[in-house]
Every structure is written in C-alpha cells, then in structure tokens.
C-alpha cells in the first residue's frame, strides 16, 4: 500500500535482514500477487518494479557514502579535527 501512497513508480526496494533470507518465498509469486492485487489500482501496482537488496552491508555503505558527501560539502567534520560547519547546514 505504501508504494501506491507515495506513487513509487520508480520502484520499491525491500531491504533488511529478512527479505534476502526468504527470497525463495518472494519469488514464488505469492508476494507479487498480494502486492498487485489493489482493485482499481492494480494496473498501477503491476507497473511498479520490486527489488530485493541482497547486500547485507547496503545500509552501512549508504551511510558511508552520505557521510563522505557531507564531508566534501563541508557540512560535517571528523571528530578528531576542528572544523567549522557552514551556517546553512545547521538549519
């Protein structure tokens, strides 16, 4: 239902520890039948791609990439270095 509420036409990603462990069940059609059985909105739900994140380090990798971006923009600093955060970053 969340996919339709946010109009996730670009796709839904299932992450966390459980989805990769039950990939066999997700692939048997039961999940997709429930995912797309949305009455008059079924046509839209059928066009939403669903992917399972299999990398158990995905959250850590994403957090590291975000931290790296913040450091490059000067919106964060390493704890062992003194730095000044840009005023607009504090809002």
VMD Tcl script that draws the C-alpha trace (Angstrom):
set ca {
  {0.00 0.00 0.00}
  {2.89 2.36 0.70}
  {4.08 2.01 -2.89}
  {0.76 3.38 -4.11}
  {0.53 6.07 -1.42}
  {3.87 7.55 -2.46}
  {3.39 6.73 -6.16}
  {6.65 4.76 -6.22}
  {6.61 4.30 -9.98}
  {10.41 4.14 -9.98}
  {10.29 1.00 -7.87}
  {10.29 -0.43 -4.37}
  {13.36 -1.88 -2.68}
  {12.92 -4.47 0.06}
  {15.83 -4.36 2.46}
  {16.80 -5.57 5.87}
  {17.74 -8.96 7.15}
  {14.57 -10.91 6.42}
  {13.94 -10.31 2.69}
  {17.17 -11.99 1.46}
  {16.54 -14.97 3.74}
  {13.08 -15.57 2.27}
  {13.91 -14.74 -1.34}
  {12.58 -18.17 -2.35}
  {9.17 -17.21 -0.94}
  {9.24 -13.75 -2.53}
  {9.97 -15.39 -5.89}
  {7.11 -17.92 -5.75}
  {4.52 -15.31 -6.84}
  {2.59 -15.02 -3.57}
  {4.12 -11.68 -2.61}
  {3.70 -10.13 -6.06}
  {0.09 -11.31 -6.25}
  {-0.66 -9.57 -2.94}
  {1.40 -6.53 -3.98}
  {-0.51 -6.06 -7.24}
  {-4.00 -7.07 -6.05}
  {-5.15 -3.50 -5.38}
  {-8.53 -3.31 -7.05}
  {-8.84 -0.38 -9.43}
  {-5.19 0.50 -8.76}
  {-3.91 -2.96 -9.73}
  {-2.73 -1.71 -13.14}
  {-0.54 0.91 -11.49}
  {0.80 -1.55 -8.90}
  {1.72 -4.02 -11.66}
  {3.99 -1.38 -13.23}
  {5.98 -0.80 -10.02}
  {9.23 -2.80 -10.10}
  {10.09 -4.56 -6.85}
  {13.70 -5.38 -6.00}
  {15.28 -7.16 -3.02}
  {18.53 -5.77 -1.63}
  {20.78 -8.79 -1.19}
  {23.87 -6.98 0.15}
  {23.78 -7.12 3.94}
  {26.16 -4.15 4.05}
  {23.89 -1.86 1.98}
  {22.84 0.36 4.90}
  {26.44 0.79 6.06}
  {27.61 1.56 2.51}
  {24.83 4.13 2.08}
  {25.64 5.80 5.39}
  {29.33 5.95 4.48}
  {28.55 7.46 1.08}
  {26.29 10.08 2.67}
  {28.93 10.95 5.29}
  {31.51 11.29 2.53}
  {29.24 13.68 0.63}
  {28.69 15.78 3.77}
  {32.43 15.96 4.39}
  {33.09 17.04 0.79}
  {30.48 19.81 1.07}
  {31.85 20.99 4.42}
  {28.60 20.15 6.19}
  {30.29 17.69 8.56}
  {33.75 17.16 10.04}
  {35.74 14.31 11.53}
  {35.62 14.18 15.33}
  {39.40 14.33 15.66}
  {39.70 17.55 13.62}
  {38.45 21.01 14.46}
  {36.26 22.44 11.77}
  {33.57 24.99 11.18}
  {30.19 23.84 9.93}
  {28.66 26.09 7.28}
  {25.82 28.16 8.83}
  {23.29 27.00 6.20}
  {24.00 23.38 7.16}
  {22.73 23.97 10.71}
  {19.17 24.77 9.64}
}
mol new
graphics top color blue
foreach p $ca { graphics top sphere $p radius 0.5 }
foreach p [lrange $ca 0 end-1] q [lrange $ca 1 end] { graphics top cylinder $p $q radius 0.2 }
display resetview
